[in-house]
Amino acid sequence: ILYGRVFVLLKIHYTITSKNIFYITYTINLIFILKIVNFFLYKHVYNFVYIFY
């Protein structure tokens, strides 16, 4: 009974931590992607303005 309970607790803990790690990596990737997109957009807009002026 004790081993079963410990196993369940470990399983719950593992799922929670893996979920948190997933969310953390997801947010980091999202921020990274947004930074890259922002950089490219900024360069593109800058070139566009440069061409017009």
C-alpha positions in Angstrom: 0.0 0.0 0.0 2.8 2.4 1.0 4.8 1.8 -2.2 1.6 2.3 -4.3 1.0 5.6 -2.6 4.5 6.8 -3.1 4.4 5.8 -6.7 1.2 7.7 -7.3 2.7 10.8 -5.6 5.8 10.5 -7.7 3.7 10.2 -10.8 1.6 13.2 -9.9 4.8 15.2 -9.1 6.4 14.1 -12.4 3.4 15.1 -14.5 3.2 18.5 -12.7 6.9 19.3 -13.2 7.0 18.1 -16.8 4.0 20.4 -17.5 5.7 23.3 -15.8 8.9 22.6 -17.8 6.9 22.4 -21.0 5.2 25.7 -20.3 8.5 27.4 -19.4 10.2 26.1 -22.6 7.1 27.1 -24.6 7.2 30.6 -23.3 10.9 30.9 -23.8 10.5 29.7 -27.4 7.6 32.1 -27.9 9.6 35.1 -26.7 12.6 34.0 -28.9 10.4 33.7 -31.9 8.7 37.1 -31.2 12.1 38.7 -30.9 13.2 37.2 -34.2 10.0 38.3 -35.9 10.3 41.8 -34.4 13.9 42.0 -35.6 13.0 41.0 -39.2 9.9 43.3 -39.2 12.0 46.2 -38.0 14.7 45.6 -40.6 12.0 45.3 -43.3 10.2 48.5 -42.3 13.5 50.3 -42.0 14.5 49.2 -45.6 11.0 50.1 -46.8 11.2 53.6 -45.3 14.8 54.0 -46.6 13.6 53.2 -50.1 10.7 55.7 -49.9 12.9 58.5 -48.6 
